[in-house]
Amino acid sequence: MSERKYTKDHEWVLVEGDVASVGISEHAQEQLGDIVFIELPDSGAEFAQGAQAATVESVKAASEIYAPISGTVVEVNEALVDEPALANSDALGKGWFFKVKIGQPDELGKLMDEAAYQKFVDSLD
Amino acid sequence: MADHQSDLKQTPLHALHTALGGKMVPFAGYAMPVQYPMGILKEHEHVRRQAGLFDVSHMGQVRLSGAGAAAALERLVPVDVLGLAAGRQRYALFTNDAGGILDDLMITNAGDHLFVVVNAACKAQDLAHLQQHLASDCTITPLEDRALLALQGPQAAAVMGRIAPAATRLVFMSAAVVEIGGADCFVTRSGYTGEDGFEISIPAGQAEDIARLLLAEPEVAPIGLGARDSLRLEAGLCLYGHDIDTSTTPVEAALTWALSKARRQDGPRPGGYPGAEVILRQLAEGAPRRRVGIRPEGRAPVREGAELTDGDGRVVGRVTSGGYGPTVGGPVAIGYVESNFAKPGIALAALVRGKPHPVTVAKLSFVPLNYYRG
């Protein structure tokens, strides 16, 4: 079981072999409020770390989601198209956004682990 | 954040918002609740189905008194104020010399004075405008010691029936002094949601008690600014600074219904307000562009600033507010288009993040307007 890693932009990454799933954190979904639309990337799209990869529309505003690591999109979560609120109700589970084939594994080491991310979130208040 | 909470003004209900778990954000210089734990979507639906309580104490309440007040106010608005009967309320606009809109407001004839409510973000400027133009003819008193609550929704009248039965005799756009919980309140039957409801002006010291009294009723939930915006958007109502401003005229803004007959070219008191020449000419000849409803296809919200293009890709308009309409169950928007595109059913595209999304020009209200007309 791999460990979930986080970015300062409140995305998470969970590695399964050479593929990583990407989503938004509990803190992010709380801050965004009710999510009504998610624009997902196309399968096959390539992203460099930090590139804009998706857009989340909540009832309040549109927010950009950045690629936490470099890679190629191999799957997107079609369930979010019909039920974007999954990103609120199950941000770390059924609310995943897309999966990427990991481009540069060393990028993972620079992301925050759960404890470091929690500390980071606490420092924002 | 640039806005420090400590620099923000607080309404008389600030402690109550905090106690209710309101998420406070800066708005027009005030700390205001954008939502409560229920969340914007559920708050929105609660108002459409039951009743919601809004704190709108940040808005400006002003009293104009003196025998000349109505005639004086007519110099600033394209509206019949002299003909406004006691106990009646009317929507109005402060216009500038170019026919643009300085603010939108509500005017109520309270019998021995006029009661005016203006937008929070404009209130200092509006007060200066009133002082500059009307001070010689009437007494202008900002009512800074009063709170303003809005109770909105299909169950609002049932709730008021238990707490202040006299208020339920009011019809849409009328007003009365009503005692609530021992306080003298000024109640109008109006609002900003498209639903039946009341706005209640209360002495600041009694505001929290009355808010708690209303919130104790089973139908009533506290509602924040987020749902206030989605409710007014679905009802097609203008948000000042977005859908109307100094660059838009009342005719362009599709507010010709607010231009009273008495102040039109063939009325008894034509013109006589700033920009009348432009506005009356546009009334007669039409305006180059018009505010319309915009219904995007699919689920992606189309927000303020999005350009609208015709079949040839030419920009023919712009969205001035837009988002998700919870009652509609999809995205809705308000915008301006060149007049020949201002007909419901016309297909356009909205550019969202550079990509064209199909949209249709629609009527300005996306939901039925459930006002109580008696």
HADDOCK unambig.tbl for C-alpha pairs under 7 A between the chains (distance, minus, plus):
assign (segid A and resid 33 and name CA) (segid B and resid 39 and name CA) 6.96 0.50 0.50
assign (segid A and resid 34 and name CA) (segid B and resid 40 and name CA) 6.90 0.50 0.50
assign (segid A and resid 34 and name CA) (segid B and resid 41 and name CA) 6.61 0.50 0.50
assign (segid A and resid 37 and name CA) (segid B and resid 299 and name CA) 6.29 0.50 0.50
assign (segid A and resid 37 and name CA) (segid B and resid 300 and name CA) 5.83 0.50 0.50
assign (segid A and resid 59 and name CA) (segid B and resid 323 and name CA) 6.66 0.50 0.50
assign (segid A and resid 59 and name CA) (segid B and resid 324 and name CA) 5.93 0.50 0.50
assign (segid A and resid 60 and name CA) (segid B and resid 226 and name CA) 6.83 0.50 0.50
